[in-house]
Amino acid sequence: MNLAALFPGKGLTAVEEVTGLTADSRKVKPGFIFAALKGVTADGRDYIPQAIKNGAIAVIGHDLPDMGDVVAIDVEEPRLTLATASAAFFASQPQTIVAVTGTNGKSSTVDFLRQIWETSGITAASMGTLGAIGPNGHIDLGHTTPDPVAIHQTLATLAGQGVTHCAMEASSHGLVQYRLDAVKLAACAFTNLTQDHLDYHADMDDYRAAKMRLFTELMPAGAPAVVNADSPERGAFEAGAKAAGLKPVSVGWRGEDLKIAELMPKATGQTLFLKWQGDEFEVDLPLIGEFQALNALTAAGLALSLGAPLDGVREGMSKLEPVKGRLEFVGETKDGAGVFVDYAHTPDGLDVLIRAARPHTAGKLVVIFGCGGDRDRKKRPLMGAIAAKHADVVIVTDDNPRSEDPATIRKSILEAVPNGIEIGDRGEAIRKAVADLKSGDTLLIAGKGHETGQIIGQTVIPFSDQDTAKAALEARS
């Protein structure tokens, strides 16, 4: 595809063949288009000389400098232009794509939807925090919602693998930065909205508006919009959906379309008694925790609203496997104390996690967690207070301190945990907690979930909560 064809309406006459697009000047190769984007700490225009030196034939940006023979595509919204250009360059997308937004539950919901579709014989994929998962395995993406080039390159790859249905996470950052604008969406969903990312968004209203953009600006009229009926934000998102001409589908205890009539916790799962638009059915869900049930329900609501048969959805739900790092069962001691790893890293996420584990705990509920450095500082005492209120034993440790002093982060949390135990070394904290477990206890290791590294300063040190916990369990045997 040549430059003029890639940017219709821009008045370009250049016919040079485009070989690729990128917003990273280091990745530019001859024939590439470089997107000079302005970020929080850097301005892409500063890297234009390097991009040209590496072979860029055109630059997308705003208020661009003179670049000689290199084509300038000067636009008000360079990120949006990059998204539309990426979609045109890679062209192919799966036929049915859905996007899920919300503070918590996105990763589980898109993965559960992929599993439900696959059980129904559909070639499906999911994209998000855990990367892209399709019929040919895993593709690392690096971010919950990667940049438009990675999104469209991955969608084209998945389509080439025969994927017809794909479920994507839609982060607030990705929505504000136009990363999903050229994705052809068929349905969307909202899980919940709780405090997070206030280091990026001005306040909760700004954060809500970022999430709402999926409903009000990116969806085609008439598309299903699945909403968690138990969220305090239900009214706002249903109103946004209706204003945009979408079809709201409510799910949950208060759901009018897919409703939980009753939930019965069991040792290794739970039985759900559900109603879908008047039809009653029962599902033995092989996952613990009410929030897992709600994530599965959101996935089911998306599948059903797009025409999946009820029997196929019910079978898919009964076969769901937990998502890595989402209330993931790691193992248990000889006397039955269970150990779980979860990604909960927000006040609401931690609250939901602890409440989910309590019905399955006969003894003490032990929680290990910390807070990330260079991120929302307001949530630290909030998370401490939640852990102190709902857990029996709280161990405060480190979780990606980045450039901050780890002891300062722990202190901020411990101010709200009068009886908290401080163990800075995360590995030591896990080993200590596992060693002290008694019969009937439950240990929740929260914050890192699927992550395989600990960020200290600018260095990522290999670390896995799962591997550390498994080794500690083996040491007890």
C-alpha positions as a Markdown table, in Angstrom:
| # | Residue | x | y | z |
|---|---|---|---|---|
| 1 | Met | 0.0 | 0.0 | 0.0 |
| 2 | Asn | 1.4 | 3.4 | -0.9 |
| 3 | Leu | 1.3 | 6.6 | 1.1 |
| 4 | Ala | -1.5 | 8.3 | -0.8 |
| 5 | Ala | -3.8 | 5.3 | -0.6 |
| 6 | Leu | -3.1 | 4.9 | 3.2 |
| 7 | Phe | -4.1 | 8.5 | 3.9 |
| 8 | Pro | -7.1 | 9.3 | 1.7 |
| 9 | Gly | -8.4 | 12.8 | 1.9 |
| 10 | Lys | -5.0 | 14.2 | 3.1 |
| 11 | Gly | -4.1 | 15.5 | -0.4 |
| 12 | Leu | -1.0 | 13.3 | -0.6 |
| 13 | Thr | 0.4 | 12.5 | -4.0 |
| 14 | Ala | 3.4 | 10.4 | -2.7 |
| 15 | Val | 3.3 | 6.9 | -4.1 |
| 16 | Glu | 6.1 | 5.4 | -2.0 |
| 17 | Glu | 5.3 | 1.9 | -0.7 |
| 18 | Val | 4.8 | 1.7 | 3.0 |
| 19 | Thr | 6.6 | -1.2 | 4.7 |
| 20 | Gly | 5.4 | -0.6 | 8.3 |
| 21 | Leu | 4.3 | 1.8 | 11.0 |
| 22 | Thr | 5.7 | 2.5 | 14.5 |
| 23 | Ala | 5.7 | 5.1 | 17.3 |
| 24 | Asp | 9.2 | 3.9 | 18.3 |
| 25 | Ser | 12.0 | 5.6 | 16.3 |
| 26 | Arg | 14.3 | 2.7 | 17.2 |
| 27 | Lys | 12.1 | 0.3 | 15.3 |
| 28 | Val | 11.9 | 2.4 | 12.1 |
| 29 | Lys | 13.1 | 0.6 | 9.0 |
| 30 | Pro | 13.3 | 1.8 | 5.4 |
| 31 | Gly | 9.8 | 2.6 | 4.1 |
| 32 | Phe | 8.2 | 3.0 | 7.6 |
| 33 | Ile | 5.9 | 5.7 | 8.8 |
| 34 | Phe | 6.9 | 7.1 | 12.1 |
| 35 | Ala | 4.2 | 8.5 | 14.5 |
| 36 | Ala | 5.7 | 11.3 | 16.6 |
| 37 | Leu | 3.4 | 11.1 | 19.6 |
| 38 | Lys | 3.5 | 13.4 | 22.6 |
| 39 | Gly | 3.6 | 11.4 | 25.8 |
| 40 | Val | 3.6 | 12.2 | 29.5 |
| 41 | Thr | 7.4 | 12.4 | 29.8 |
| 42 | Ala | 8.6 | 12.5 | 26.2 |
| 43 | Asp | 7.7 | 14.2 | 22.9 |
| 44 | Gly | 8.0 | 12.0 | 19.8 |
| 45 | Arg | 9.0 | 15.0 | 17.7 |
| 46 | Asp | 12.3 | 14.9 | 19.4 |
| 47 | Tyr | 13.0 | 11.5 | 17.8 |
| 48 | Ile | 12.1 | 12.5 | 14.2 |
| 49 | Pro | 15.8 | 12.9 | 13.2 |
| 50 | Gln | 16.5 | 9.3 | 14.4 |
| 51 | Ala | 13.4 | 8.0 | 12.6 |
| 52 | Ile | 14.4 | 9.7 | 9.3 |
| 53 | Lys | 18.0 | 8.4 | 9.7 |
| 54 | Asn | 16.5 | 4.9 | 10.0 |
| 55 | Gly | 14.5 | 5.2 | 6.8 |
| 56 | Ala | 11.2 | 6.8 | 7.6 |
| 57 | Ile | 9.4 | 8.1 | 4.5 |
| 58 | Ala | 6.7 | 9.9 | 6.4 |
| 59 | Val | 5.9 | 11.2 | 9.9 |
| 60 | Ile | 2.5 | 11.5 | 11.6 |
| 61 | Gly | 2.3 | 14.3 | 14.2 |
| 62 | His | 1.0 | 17.7 | 15.2 |
| 63 | Asp | 2.8 | 20.9 | 14.6 |
| 64 | Leu | 5.6 | 19.1 | 12.8 |
| 65 | Pro | 9.0 | 20.8 | 11.9 |
| 66 | Asp | 10.3 | 21.0 | 8.3 |
| 67 | Met | 11.6 | 17.6 | 7.4 |
| 68 | Gly | 12.8 | 18.2 | 3.8 |
| 69 | Asp | 11.7 | 15.4 | 1.5 |
| 70 | Val | 10.1 | 13.3 | 4.2 |
| 71 | Val | 6.3 | 13.5 | 4.0 |
| 72 | Ala | 4.6 | 15.4 | 6.9 |
| 73 | Ile | 1.2 | 14.2 | 7.9 |
| 74 | Asp | 0.3 | 17.0 | 10.3 |
| 75 | Val | -3.0 | 16.4 | 12.1 |
| 76 | Glu | -4.8 | 17.5 | 15.3 |
| 77 | Glu | -5.0 | 13.9 | 16.7 |
| 78 | Pro | -1.9 | 12.0 | 15.6 |
| 79 | Arg | -2.9 | 9.0 | 17.8 |
| 80 | Leu | -6.3 | 8.7 | 16.0 |
| 81 | Thr | -4.5 | 9.0 | 12.6 |
| 82 | Leu | -2.1 | 6.2 | 13.6 |
| 83 | Ala | -5.0 | 4.0 | 14.6 |
| 84 | Thr | -6.9 | 4.4 | 11.3 |
| 85 | Ala | -3.7 | 4.0 | 9.3 |
| 86 | Ser | -2.8 | 0.8 | 11.2 |
| 87 | Ala | -6.2 | -0.6 | 10.5 |
| 88 | Ala | -5.9 | 0.2 | 6.8 |
| 89 | Phe | -2.3 | -1.2 | 6.6 |
| 90 | Phe | -3.0 | -4.5 | 8.2 |
| 91 | Ala | -6.6 | -4.6 | 6.9 |
| 92 | Ser | -7.8 | -8.0 | 8.2 |
| 93 | Gln | -9.7 | -8.4 | 11.5 |
| 94 | Pro | -11.8 | -11.2 | 13.0 |
| 95 | Gln | -15.5 | -11.0 | 12.0 |
| 96 | Thr | -16.8 | -10.5 | 15.5 |
| 97 | Ile | -14.8 | -8.4 | 18.1 |
| 98 | Val | -16.0 | -7.4 | 21.5 |
| 99 | Ala | -14.4 | -5.0 | 24.0 |
| 100 | Val | -14.6 | -5.1 | 27.8 |
| 101 | Thr | -13.9 | -2.1 | 30.0 |
| 102 | Gly | -13.9 | -1.6 | 33.8 |
| 103 | Thr | -11.5 | -1.4 | 36.6 |
| 104 | Asn | -11.5 | -5.0 | 37.6 |
| 105 | Gly | -12.5 | -8.2 | 35.8 |
| 106 | Lys | -11.5 | -7.4 | 32.3 |
| 107 | Ser | -8.8 | -10.1 | 31.9 |
| 108 | Ser | -11.0 | -12.9 | 33.3 |
| 109 | Thr | -14.1 | -11.8 | 31.3 |
| 110 | Val | -12.4 | -11.8 | 27.9 |
| 111 | Asp | -10.6 | -15.1 | 28.7 |
| 112 | Phe | -13.9 | -16.7 | 29.9 |
| 113 | Leu | -15.6 | -15.5 | 26.7 |
| 114 | Arg | -12.9 | -17.0 | 24.6 |
| 115 | Gln | -13.4 | -20.3 | 26.4 |
| 116 | Ile | -17.2 | -20.2 | 26.1 |
| 117 | Trp | -16.9 | -19.6 | 22.4 |
| 118 | Glu | -14.4 | -22.4 | 21.9 |
| 119 | Thr | -16.7 | -24.9 | 23.7 |
| 120 | Ser | -19.3 | -23.9 | 21.1 |
| 121 | Gly | -17.0 | -24.8 | 18.3 |
| 122 | Ile | -16.0 | -21.2 | 17.4 |
| 123 | Thr | -12.4 | -20.4 | 16.6 |
| 124 | Ala | -11.8 | -17.7 | 19.1 |
| 125 | Ala | -9.1 | -15.5 | 20.8 |
| 126 | Ser | -8.7 | -13.0 | 23.6 |
| 127 | Met | -6.4 | -10.0 | 23.9 |
| 128 | Gly | -5.3 | -8.0 | 27.0 |
| 129 | Thr | -3.2 | -8.0 | 30.0 |
| 130 | Leu | -2.3 | -11.7 | 29.5 |
| 131 | Gly | -1.4 | -11.1 | 25.9 |
| 132 | Ala | -3.2 | -12.5 | 22.9 |
| 133 | Ile | -4.4 | -16.1 | 23.2 |
| 134 | Gly | -5.5 | -17.9 | 20.1 |
| 135 | Pro | -5.6 | -21.3 | 18.3 |
| 136 | Asn | -1.8 | -21.1 | 17.7 |
| 137 | Gly | -0.9 | -20.2 | 21.3 |
| 138 | His | 0.2 | -17.0 | 23.1 |
| 139 | Ile | 1.4 | -13.7 | 21.7 |
| 140 | Asp | 3.0 | -11.2 | 24.1 |
| 141 | Leu | 1.5 | -7.7 | 23.8 |
| 142 | Gly | 3.2 | -5.8 | 26.7 |
| 143 | His | 0.1 | -3.8 | 27.7 |
| 144 | Thr | -3.5 | -4.3 | 28.5 |
| 145 | Thr | -4.5 | -2.3 | 25.4 |
| 146 | Pro | -1.3 | -2.1 | 23.2 |
| 147 | Asp | -0.7 | 0.6 | 20.7 |
| 148 | Pro | -2.8 | 0.6 | 17.5 |
| 149 | Val | 0.0 | -0.9 | 15.4 |
| 150 | Ala | 0.3 | -3.9 | 17.7 |
| 151 | Ile | -3.5 | -4.2 | 18.0 |
| 152 | His | -4.1 | -4.4 | 14.3 |
| 153 | Gln | -1.0 | -6.5 | 13.5 |
| 154 | Thr | -2.3 | -9.0 | 16.1 |
| 155 | Leu | -5.8 | -8.9 | 14.9 |
| 156 | Ala | -4.6 | -9.6 | 11.4 |
| 157 | Thr | -2.4 | -12.5 | 12.7 |
| 158 | Leu | -5.4 | -14.0 | 14.5 |
| 159 | Ala | -7.6 | -13.6 | 11.5 |
| 160 | Gly | -5.0 | -15.4 | 9.5 |
| 161 | Gln | -5.2 | -18.3 | 12.0 |
| 162 | Gly | -8.9 | -18.6 | 11.3 |
| 163 | Val | -10.1 | -16.7 | 14.3 |
| 164 | Thr | -13.6 | -15.4 | 13.8 |
| 165 | His | -14.4 | -14.2 | 17.3 |
| 166 | Cys | -12.1 | -12.1 | 19.5 |
| 167 | Ala | -12.6 | -10.6 | 23.0 |
| 168 | Met | -10.5 | -7.6 | 23.9 |
| 169 | Glu | -9.7 | -5.6 | 27.0 |
| 170 | Ala | -10.3 | -1.9 | 26.8 |
| 171 | Ser | -8.2 | 0.1 | 29.3 |
| 172 | Ser | -8.9 | 3.7 | 30.2 |
| 173 | His | -5.5 | 4.7 | 28.8 |
| 174 | Gly | -6.2 | 2.9 | 25.6 |
| 175 | Leu | -9.6 | 4.5 | 25.2 |
| 176 | Val | -8.3 | 8.0 | 25.8 |
| 177 | Gln | -5.4 | 7.5 | 23.5 |
| 178 | Tyr | -7.6 | 6.3 | 20.6 |
| 179 | Arg | -6.0 | 2.9 | 20.4 |
| 180 | Leu | -9.2 | 1.0 | 19.7 |
| 181 | Asp | -10.8 | 3.6 | 17.4 |
| 182 | Ala | -10.4 | 1.7 | 14.2 |
| 183 | Val | -11.3 | -1.7 | 15.6 |
| 184 | Lys | -14.6 | -3.0 | 14.1 |
| 185 | Leu | -16.5 | -3.8 | 17.3 |
| 186 | Ala | -19.7 | -5.9 | 17.5 |
| 187 | Ala | -20.5 | -5.6 | 21.3 |
| 188 | Cys | -19.1 | -4.1 | 24.5 |
| 189 | Ala | -19.3 | -4.7 | 28.2 |
| 190 | Phe | -18.7 | -2.8 | 31.5 |
| 191 | Thr | -17.7 | -4.6 | 34.6 |
| 192 | Asn | -17.2 | -2.0 | 37.4 |
| 193 | Leu | -15.6 | 1.3 | 38.2 |
| 194 | Thr | -13.5 | 1.8 | 41.3 |
| 195 | Gln | -10.5 | 3.9 | 42.2 |
| 196 | Asp | -7.4 | 3.3 | 40.1 |
| 197 | His | -5.1 | 5.1 | 37.7 |
| 198 | Leu | -5.6 | 8.5 | 39.4 |
| 199 | Asp | -2.0 | 9.1 | 38.7 |
| 200 | Tyr | -3.1 | 9.5 | 35.1 |
| 201 | His | -6.7 | 10.6 | 35.2 |
| 202 | Ala | -7.5 | 13.9 | 36.9 |
| 203 | Asp | -10.3 | 12.5 | 39.1 |
| 204 | Met | -12.9 | 9.8 | 39.1 |
| 205 | Asp | -15.1 | 11.8 | 36.7 |
| 206 | Asp | -12.3 | 11.9 | 34.2 |
| 207 | Tyr | -11.7 | 8.1 | 34.7 |
| 208 | Arg | -15.4 | 7.4 | 34.2 |
| 209 | Ala | -15.4 | 9.5 | 31.0 |
| 210 | Ala | -12.5 | 7.5 | 29.6 |
| 211 | Lys | -14.3 | 4.2 | 30.2 |
| 212 | Met | -17.6 | 5.6 | 28.8 |
| 213 | Arg | -15.9 | 6.5 | 25.5 |
| 214 | Leu | -16.2 | 2.8 | 24.6 |
| 215 | Phe | -20.0 | 3.0 | 24.8 |
| 216 | Thr | -20.6 | 6.5 | 23.4 |
| 217 | Glu | -18.1 | 6.8 | 20.6 |
| 218 | Leu | -16.7 | 3.4 | 19.4 |
| 219 | Met | -19.7 | 1.2 | 19.1 |
| 220 | Pro | -22.1 | 0.9 | 16.0 |
| 221 | Ala | -25.7 | 1.7 | 16.6 |
| 222 | Gly | -27.8 | -1.4 | 17.8 |
| 223 | Ala | -24.8 | -3.2 | 19.2 |
| 224 | Pro | -25.3 | -5.1 | 22.6 |
| 225 | Ala | -23.8 | -3.3 | 25.6 |
| 226 | Val | -23.5 | -5.6 | 28.6 |
| 227 | Val | -23.6 | -3.9 | 31.9 |
| 228 | Asn | -22.9 | -5.2 | 35.4 |
| 229 | Ala | -26.3 | -4.5 | 37.0 |
| 230 | Asp | -24.8 | -4.7 | 40.5 |
| 231 | Ser | -22.4 | -1.8 | 39.9 |
| 232 | Pro | -23.3 | 1.7 | 41.3 |
| 233 | Glu | -22.3 | 2.9 | 37.9 |
| 234 | Arg | -25.0 | 0.9 | 36.2 |
| 235 | Gly | -27.3 | 3.9 | 35.5 |
| 236 | Ala | -24.6 | 6.0 | 34.0 |
| 237 | Phe | -23.4 | 3.3 | 31.6 |
| 238 | Glu | -26.9 | 2.2 | 30.6 |
| 239 | Ala | -27.8 | 5.8 | 29.9 |
| 240 | Gly | -24.6 | 6.2 | 27.9 |
| 241 | Ala | -25.5 | 3.1 | 25.9 |
| 242 | Lys | -29.0 | 4.2 | 25.2 |
| 243 | Ala | -27.9 | 7.7 | 24.1 |
| 244 | Ala | -25.5 | 6.1 | 21.6 |
| 245 | Gly | -28.2 | 3.9 | 20.2 |
| 246 | Leu | -26.9 | 0.7 | 21.8 |
| 247 | Lys | -28.9 | -2.2 | 23.3 |
| 248 | Pro | -28.2 | -2.5 | 27.0 |
| 249 | Val | -28.0 | -6.0 | 28.4 |
| 250 | Ser | -27.9 | -6.2 | 32.3 |
| 251 | Val | -26.3 | -9.1 | 34.1 |
| 252 | Gly | -25.9 | -9.9 | 37.8 |
| 253 | Trp | -28.0 | -10.3 | 40.9 |
| 254 | Arg | -30.0 | -7.3 | 39.8 |
| 255 | Gly | -29.8 | -8.2 | 36.1 |
| 256 | Glu | -32.9 | -7.9 | 34.0 |
| 257 | Asp | -31.5 | -10.0 | 31.1 |
| 258 | Leu | -29.1 | -12.5 | 32.7 |
| 259 | Lys | -29.9 | -12.8 | 36.4 |
| 260 | Ile | -28.4 | -14.7 | 39.3 |
| 261 | Ala | -31.4 | -16.2 | 41.2 |
| 262 | Glu | -29.2 | -18.1 | 43.7 |
| 263 | Leu | -25.6 | -19.0 | 44.3 |
| 264 | Met | -24.3 | -21.9 | 46.4 |
| 265 | Pro | -20.6 | -21.9 | 47.3 |
| 266 | Lys | -18.8 | -25.3 | 47.3 |
| 267 | Ala | -15.3 | -26.4 | 48.2 |
| 268 | Thr | -13.9 | -26.1 | 44.7 |
| 269 | Gly | -16.6 | -24.1 | 42.9 |
| 270 | Gln | -20.2 | -22.9 | 43.1 |
| 271 | Thr | -23.6 | -23.7 | 41.7 |
| 272 | Leu | -25.4 | -20.9 | 39.9 |
| 273 | Phe | -29.1 | -20.8 | 39.4 |
| 274 | Leu | -29.6 | -18.4 | 36.5 |
| 275 | Lys | -32.3 | -16.8 | 34.3 |
| 276 | Trp | -31.8 | -15.6 | 30.8 |
| 277 | Gln | -34.7 | -13.5 | 29.5 |
| 278 | Gly | -37.2 | -15.8 | 31.2 |
| 279 | Asp | -35.4 | -19.2 | 30.7 |
| 280 | Glu | -34.1 | -20.8 | 33.9 |
| 281 | Phe | -31.0 | -22.9 | 34.0 |
| 282 | Glu | -28.3 | -24.2 | 36.4 |
| 283 | Val | -24.5 | -24.1 | 36.0 |
| 284 | Asp | -21.9 | -25.9 | 38.2 |
| 285 | Leu | -19.1 | -23.2 | 37.9 |
| 286 | Pro | -15.7 | -24.7 | 38.6 |
| 287 | Leu | -14.4 | -21.4 | 40.1 |
| 288 | Ile | -14.6 | -20.0 | 43.6 |
| 289 | Gly | -15.5 | -16.4 | 44.5 |
| 290 | Glu | -18.6 | -14.4 | 43.7 |
| 291 | Phe | -16.7 | -12.0 | 41.6 |
| 292 | Gln | -15.6 | -14.9 | 39.4 |
| 293 | Ala | -19.2 | -15.8 | 38.9 |
| 294 | Leu | -19.9 | -12.2 | 37.9 |
| 295 | Asn | -17.1 | -12.2 | 35.4 |
| 296 | Ala | -18.3 | -15.5 | 33.9 |
| 297 | Leu | -21.8 | -14.0 | 33.8 |
| 298 | Thr | -20.6 | -11.0 | 31.9 |
| 299 | Ala | -18.8 | -13.3 | 29.4 |
| 300 | Ala | -22.0 | -15.3 | 29.1 |
| 301 | Gly | -24.1 | -12.2 | 28.6 |
| 302 | Leu | -21.8 | -11.1 | 25.7 |
| 303 | Ala | -22.0 | -14.6 | 24.1 |
| 304 | Leu | -25.8 | -14.8 | 24.4 |
| 305 | Ser | -26.5 | -11.3 | 23.2 |
| 306 | Leu | -24.5 | -12.1 | 20.1 |
| 307 | Gly | -26.6 | -15.1 | 19.3 |
| 308 | Ala | -24.8 | -18.0 | 21.0 |
| 309 | Pro | -27.2 | -20.9 | 21.9 |
| 310 | Leu | -28.0 | -21.1 | 25.6 |
| 311 | Asp | -27.0 | -24.8 | 25.8 |
| 312 | Gly | -23.6 | -24.1 | 24.4 |
| 313 | Val | -23.0 | -21.1 | 26.8 |
| 314 | Arg | -24.1 | -23.2 | 29.8 |
| 315 | Glu | -21.7 | -26.0 | 28.8 |
| 316 | Gly | -18.9 | -23.5 | 28.3 |
| 317 | Met | -19.5 | -22.0 | 31.7 |
| 318 | Ser | -19.4 | -25.4 | 33.3 |
| 319 | Lys | -15.9 | -26.1 | 31.8 |
| 320 | Leu | -14.3 | -22.7 | 32.6 |
| 321 | Glu | -10.7 | -22.8 | 33.7 |
| 322 | Pro | -9.3 | -20.0 | 36.0 |
| 323 | Val | -7.2 | -17.3 | 34.4 |
| 324 | Lys | -3.6 | -17.1 | 35.5 |
| 325 | Gly | -3.2 | -14.9 | 38.5 |
| 326 | Arg | -6.9 | -14.4 | 39.0 |
| 327 | Leu | -7.8 | -16.2 | 42.2 |
| 328 | Glu | -5.5 | -18.9 | 40.9 |
| 329 | Phe | -5.2 | -22.0 | 43.1 |
| 330 | Val | -1.5 | -22.7 | 43.6 |
| 331 | Gly | -1.7 | -25.6 | 46.1 |
| 332 | Glu | -2.4 | -26.6 | 49.6 |
| 333 | Thr | -0.7 | -27.9 | 52.7 |
| 334 | Lys | -1.1 | -31.5 | 53.8 |
| 335 | Asp | -3.8 | -30.4 | 56.3 |
| 336 | Gly | -5.8 | -28.6 | 53.7 |
| 337 | Ala | -4.8 | -24.9 | 53.9 |
| 338 | Gly | -5.2 | -23.4 | 50.5 |
| 339 | Val | -2.9 | -20.9 | 48.8 |
| 340 | Phe | -4.2 | -18.6 | 46.0 |
| 341 | Val | -2.6 | -15.9 | 43.8 |
| 342 | Asp | -4.6 | -12.9 | 42.6 |
| 343 | Tyr | -3.9 | -9.7 | 40.6 |
| 344 | Ala | -6.0 | -7.5 | 43.0 |
| 345 | His | -4.2 | -4.2 | 43.2 |
| 346 | Thr | -7.0 | -1.7 | 43.9 |
| 347 | Pro | -9.1 | -1.1 | 47.0 |
| 348 | Asp | -12.2 | -2.6 | 45.4 |
| 349 | Gly | -10.2 | -5.5 | 43.9 |
| 350 | Leu | -8.7 | -6.4 | 47.3 |
| 351 | Asp | -12.1 | -6.0 | 49.0 |
| 352 | Val | -13.8 | -8.3 | 46.5 |
| 353 | Leu | -11.0 | -10.8 | 46.7 |
| 354 | Ile | -11.1 | -11.2 | 50.5 |
| 355 | Arg | -14.8 | -11.4 | 50.5 |
| 356 | Ala | -14.7 | -14.1 | 47.8 |
| 357 | Ala | -12.4 | -16.3 | 49.8 |
| 358 | Arg | -14.1 | -16.0 | 53.2 |
| 359 | Pro | -17.0 | -18.5 | 52.5 |
| 360 | His | -14.4 | -21.1 | 51.6 |
| 361 | Thr | -12.2 | -20.5 | 54.7 |
| 362 | Ala | -12.8 | -22.5 | 57.9 |
| 363 | Gly | -9.7 | -21.1 | 59.7 |
| 364 | Lys | -7.8 | -17.9 | 59.4 |
| 365 | Leu | -7.7 | -15.8 | 56.2 |
| 366 | Val | -4.2 | -14.5 | 55.6 |
| 367 | Val | -3.5 | -11.8 | 53.1 |
| 368 | Ile | -0.1 | -10.7 | 51.6 |
| 369 | Phe | 0.0 | -7.5 | 49.5 |
| 370 | Gly | 1.8 | -4.3 | 48.8 |
| 371 | Cys | 1.3 | -1.3 | 46.5 |
| 372 | Gly | 3.2 | -0.2 | 43.4 |
| 373 | Gly | 5.6 | 2.7 | 43.4 |
| 374 | Asp | 5.1 | 5.7 | 41.1 |
| 375 | Arg | 1.4 | 5.0 | 41.0 |
| 376 | Asp | -1.8 | 6.2 | 42.8 |
| 377 | Arg | -0.7 | 6.9 | 46.3 |
| 378 | Lys | -4.2 | 7.6 | 47.7 |
| 379 | Lys | -5.1 | 4.0 | 47.4 |
| 380 | Arg | -2.4 | 2.7 | 49.8 |
| 381 | Pro | -4.1 | 3.4 | 53.2 |
| 382 | Leu | -7.5 | 2.5 | 51.6 |
| 383 | Met | -6.2 | -1.0 | 50.8 |
| 384 | Gly | -4.6 | -1.3 | 54.2 |
| 385 | Ala | -7.9 | -0.5 | 55.9 |
| 386 | Ile | -9.7 | -3.0 | 53.8 |
| 387 | Ala | -7.2 | -5.8 | 54.6 |
| 388 | Ala | -7.3 | -4.9 | 58.3 |
| 389 | Lys | -11.1 | -5.0 | 58.4 |
| 390 | His | -11.7 | -8.3 | 56.5 |
| 391 | Ala | -8.6 | -10.5 | 56.9 |
| 392 | Asp | -7.4 | -12.2 | 60.1 |
| 393 | Val | -3.7 | -11.8 | 59.3 |
| 394 | Val | -2.2 | -9.0 | 57.1 |
| 395 | Ile | 1.3 | -9.1 | 55.8 |
| 396 | Val | 2.5 | -5.9 | 54.1 |
| 397 | Thr | 5.3 | -6.4 | 51.6 |
| 398 | Asp | 6.7 | -4.9 | 48.4 |
| 399 | Asp | 5.0 | -4.9 | 45.0 |
| 400 | Asn | 7.0 | -3.2 | 42.2 |
| 401 | Pro | 8.3 | -0.2 | 44.2 |
| 402 | Arg | 9.9 | 1.2 | 41.1 |
| 403 | Ser | 11.7 | 4.5 | 41.9 |
| 404 | Glu | 10.1 | 5.0 | 45.3 |
| 405 | Asp | 11.5 | 4.0 | 48.6 |
| 406 | Pro | 9.8 | 0.6 | 49.4 |
| 407 | Ala | 9.8 | 1.3 | 53.2 |
| 408 | Thr | 7.8 | 4.6 | 52.6 |
| 409 | Ile | 5.2 | 2.7 | 50.6 |
| 410 | Arg | 4.8 | 0.1 | 53.3 |
| 411 | Lys | 4.5 | 2.7 | 56.0 |
| 412 | Ser | 1.7 | 4.4 | 54.1 |
| 413 | Ile | -0.2 | 1.1 | 54.0 |
| 414 | Leu | 0.6 | 0.1 | 57.6 |
| 415 | Glu | -0.8 | 3.4 | 59.0 |
| 416 | Ala | -4.2 | 1.7 | 58.3 |
| 417 | Val | -3.2 | -1.8 | 59.5 |
| 418 | Pro | -2.6 | -1.5 | 63.3 |
| 419 | Asn | -1.8 | -5.2 | 63.7 |
| 420 | Gly | -0.1 | -5.6 | 60.3 |
| 421 | Ile | 3.1 | -7.6 | 59.8 |
| 422 | Glu | 5.8 | -5.9 | 57.8 |
| 423 | Ile | 8.1 | -8.1 | 55.7 |
| 424 | Gly | 9.6 | -6.1 | 52.9 |
| 425 | Asp | 11.1 | -9.0 | 50.9 |
| 426 | Arg | 8.2 | -10.5 | 49.0 |
| 427 | Gly | 9.7 | -13.9 | 48.8 |
| 428 | Glu | 10.4 | -14.0 | 52.6 |
| 429 | Ala | 6.8 | -12.8 | 53.2 |
| 430 | Ile | 5.4 | -15.7 | 51.2 |
| 431 | Arg | 7.6 | -18.3 | 52.8 |
| 432 | Lys | 6.8 | -17.0 | 56.3 |
| 433 | Ala | 3.0 | -17.1 | 55.6 |
| 434 | Val | 3.1 | -20.6 | 54.1 |
| 435 | Ala | 5.1 | -21.9 | 56.9 |
| 436 | Asp | 2.6 | -20.6 | 59.5 |
| 437 | Leu | -0.6 | -21.9 | 57.8 |
| 438 | Lys | -2.8 | -24.2 | 59.9 |
| 439 | Ser | -5.6 | -26.5 | 58.9 |
| 440 | Gly | -8.5 | -24.7 | 57.3 |
| 441 | Asp | -6.6 | -21.5 | 56.7 |
| 442 | Thr | -6.5 | -19.7 | 53.4 |
| 443 | Leu | -3.6 | -17.6 | 52.1 |
| 444 | Leu | -4.2 | -14.9 | 49.5 |
| 445 | Ile | -1.2 | -13.5 | 47.8 |
| 446 | Ala | -2.4 | -10.3 | 46.1 |
| 447 | Gly | -1.2 | -7.7 | 43.7 |
| 448 | Lys | 1.0 | -9.3 | 41.1 |
| 449 | Gly | -1.1 | -12.1 | 39.7 |
| 450 | His | 0.4 | -13.3 | 36.4 |
| 451 | Glu | 3.5 | -11.1 | 36.6 |
| 452 | Thr | 6.9 | -12.7 | 36.5 |
| 453 | Gly | 9.0 | -9.9 | 37.6 |
| 454 | Gln | 9.5 | -7.4 | 40.5 |
| 455 | Ile | 10.3 | -3.8 | 39.3 |
| 456 | Ile | 12.9 | -2.2 | 41.6 |
| 457 | Gly | 14.2 | 1.1 | 40.3 |
| 458 | Gln | 14.7 | 0.6 | 36.6 |
| 459 | Thr | 15.4 | -3.1 | 36.9 |
| 460 | Val | 13.0 | -6.0 | 36.5 |
| 461 | Ile | 14.1 | -8.9 | 38.8 |
| 462 | Pro | 12.6 | -12.3 | 37.9 |
| 463 | Phe | 10.0 | -13.2 | 40.5 |
| 464 | Ser | 6.8 | -15.3 | 40.5 |
| 465 | Asp | 4.3 | -15.4 | 43.4 |
| 466 | Gln | 3.2 | -18.9 | 42.1 |
| 467 | Asp | 6.7 | -20.4 | 41.9 |
| 468 | Thr | 7.7 | -18.9 | 45.3 |
| 469 | Ala | 4.5 | -20.3 | 47.0 |
| 470 | Lys | 4.9 | -23.7 | 45.4 |
| 471 | Ala | 8.5 | -23.9 | 46.6 |
| 472 | Ala | 7.3 | -22.9 | 50.1 |
| 473 | Leu | 4.6 | -25.6 | 50.1 |
| 474 | Glu | 7.1 | -28.2 | 49.0 |
| 475 | Ala | 9.5 | -27.2 | 51.8 |
| 476 | Arg | 6.7 | -28.0 | 54.3 |
| 477 | Ser | 6.2 | -31.5 | 53.0 |
